[in-house]
Amino acid sequence: MNYLQKTSDVAIIGAGIIGNSIALSLARKGFTVNVYDNGPAPGYGTTSYSSGICRMYYSILDSVKFSWEGYHYWKEWEDHINFKDPNGYAKLNNCGALFLKSKNSNYFLDNSCKLMKKVGVPLSDLTLSETNIYAYQLGMDIHNTYYPRNIDDPLFGYSDKNNSITGSVYFPETGYVGDPLLATLNVYHSAKELGVKYHFNTKISEINVDNTNSINGVTTSNNERIYHPIVINCGGPYSTQINNMAFTQNNIISDSNINCRPLRREVAYTQYDYSNYNIDRHGIIVIDLDSGLYFRPEVGNKMLIGSTEPDCEPQIWEDDLDNMDTQNTDLWFNQMCRAALRIPNLEIPNSKNQQYIVSTYDVSDDWTPIYDKSNISGYYMAIGTSGNQFKNAPVAGDMMAELIEDCENGFDHDTHSLQYKLKKTEGTINTSLFSRLRTIHNNDKNVFG
């Protein structure tokens, strides 16, 4: 085995949007950073498959504050990057969002809207007639509504007589970043300019811990042992495997109360020319819990159709990520059929023209990420993030950098959780929300958690 001297203060495992954001924020604080990724370039994992929606409807107050802060970073993205990227910059398409109100969404919306009003997120309650104006412009039928069912369910397509859409909530300050890979490259170039070193096509095989229960660096699959006193797990769906390297392989019991697993997801696309409707060319995001779907404009006159994880969709956990089947399944067709109930003129592509993405979310037990230290000195985690944290990446980077700096200087984060002061909006975040030691949040166990 080759033993190398310390090359930097920090090793980050994972070069997605979260890993790059933490690298940039640490570099701005003066840390020297190396980033390792098994992929060929930054953002080529689950980050590049993100729907990129920047929204604030959550069921926990600090999650609302966190995402509202993140939204302001995206509105001022070039200032945040602070580097002239010759490839251009990712853009926030501030198209607004319409969340349909019915018995399937009322409880969530009542709670979430109270939290958003408390934070200062703008929203408008729309009547059924006001909602129908948007629906008509989008070619949607909101006079019939449904409970999410698969096409083989005998009740599929039958209007739910005990449910009706009563209106909607409109969020003007909501949008999406249509090119998440470019966003990651923006952060990567800015971090690289500050001296962050990147090692692609490099797999970490061991996380080394000494007899004082402290990080002693990493070992690559090429048998190179590299000393870093700080290691950060930003592995996305691979986060559990990375944790096993740190804990199980070193015979250390983790004190975390929260686990993560990779959840297989499919996103569908279809042709949908928004210019055919009397609505802004940027379209609008629609959330429809009666169909178990959300709809988002996509470049090239397309619509992206994603899932809100309704009961009719079985959860498929992909523990063997390296051998995951990336072909779409019946899930794609079921989502398209449910979407067509809401949009009667929606084009459902044939088998030769199917467009889709198959990827994984790194999901925690309560869909809230872990941004925390661990009971191994020098080992930190930013995990359980994919699927709902792309929007929060710049805030997560800054918050994690502050947490790491404080902990490395003796701050007892487990006893007194960091109160992270927001930089662009008002207030603070109690980071105990993201603690590995928390009890599972008893909120919505889906992407809106």
C-alpha positions, 0 to 999 in steps of 0.5 A: 500500500502506498502511504501519502502525506496529508494533501488537504484539510478535507476530503469530500466523497461525492461531486454532486451539487451538495458536495461541490457547494460544501467544497466551495463554502469551505474553500471560502473559509480557508480550508484546503479541500479534495473532492473524490468521485467515482464518476467522470465529472462533477454532477454526473450522478443523481444531481443531473437527473434532478427536476430542479424545482425550487419551492417552499411548501414543506411541513416543517417550519425550518424546512420552509425557512431553509428553502426560502433562503435557498430560493434567494441564492438561485435568484442571485446565482451569478453573484453567489458563484462569483466566477465568470464561467465561460459556459454560462450560468444556470438560470432560475425560471420563476414560473410560479406554482399552482397547488390544487386543493381537495381532500387529498391536499387540504391537510398538507396545504393548511399546515404548510401555508401557515408556515409559509406565511410565518416565514413571509413566502408570498402566496394567494388562495384562489377560488375554484373559478380563479383556479379554473382560469389557469386550468383552462389555459393549461388544457386541464380538467379540474371538474373531475377528480380522482384518487391515485390509482394504477391503470389495472385498478378497476376504479381507475378513471372513475371520478371520486364522488366524495372528492372535488377540487375546491380551488388552489394555492398559487405561489408566485415565487416558485420556479425551477432550474432547468439545467442542474448539471450546468448549475453544478459545473458553475459551483465546481469551476468557482471552487476549483478557482479557489484551489479545490482539487478534484479526483474523478474516476476515483473510488474510495474503498476505505475510510480510515479511523485511528485508535482514538476514534478519529478520522485518519484519511481515506484509501482509494481502490488503487490502494493509495492511502491519503491522509485528511483529518476531515471526511464528509459523506456527500455520496447521494444514493451511495451514502449508506455504503460510505457510512458502512466504510466509516462505521462497520468496516472499523467496528464502530457503532453509529449513534445515528437514529436516522437511516437512509436508503436509495429509492428508485424513481422514474420521471416521464416527459411528453410533448406539450407546447405551452405556446398553444395555451394562453399562458406565459411561455415559461408555463407553470408548475402544477401539484396535483395530489389527486393524481399523485403527480406534479407537472413542470415545463421543460425546454423543447416544448415538453412537460416533465411529469413526476411523482408525489409518491402516492400509495399506488406506487410501490417503493422500490429500494435499490440496494445494488446501485451498480446493477440497477436496471435503468429502463423504465417500467410500468410506473412510467405508463401509470404516471402518464395515464394518471396525467392524461386524466387531468390533461385529456389532450395529453400526448402519451408517447408510444413505446418507440418515443418514450422519454424518461429518466430512471434514477434514485433518491437518497431518502432518510427515514423521514425525508429530511436530510442529515446535515451533521457531524458523527460520533467519529471525530472528523467524520461529517454527513450531508446525506438523505438529500437527493430528490428534495435538496437540490434547491437548498444546495447553496444554503447547505454548503454554507451551513455545513461549512460553518458547522464543520468550522465550529466543531473543529474548533471545539463547539459541542454541536450535539449538546447545543445545536448550531443556530445557523443565521440566514444570510439572505432572509430573516431568522435562523435555522435550528440545525437540530432539524437535520441532526442524526440524533433526532427522532423521526419527524412525524410529518408527511413521509414523502418528498414534501416532508 
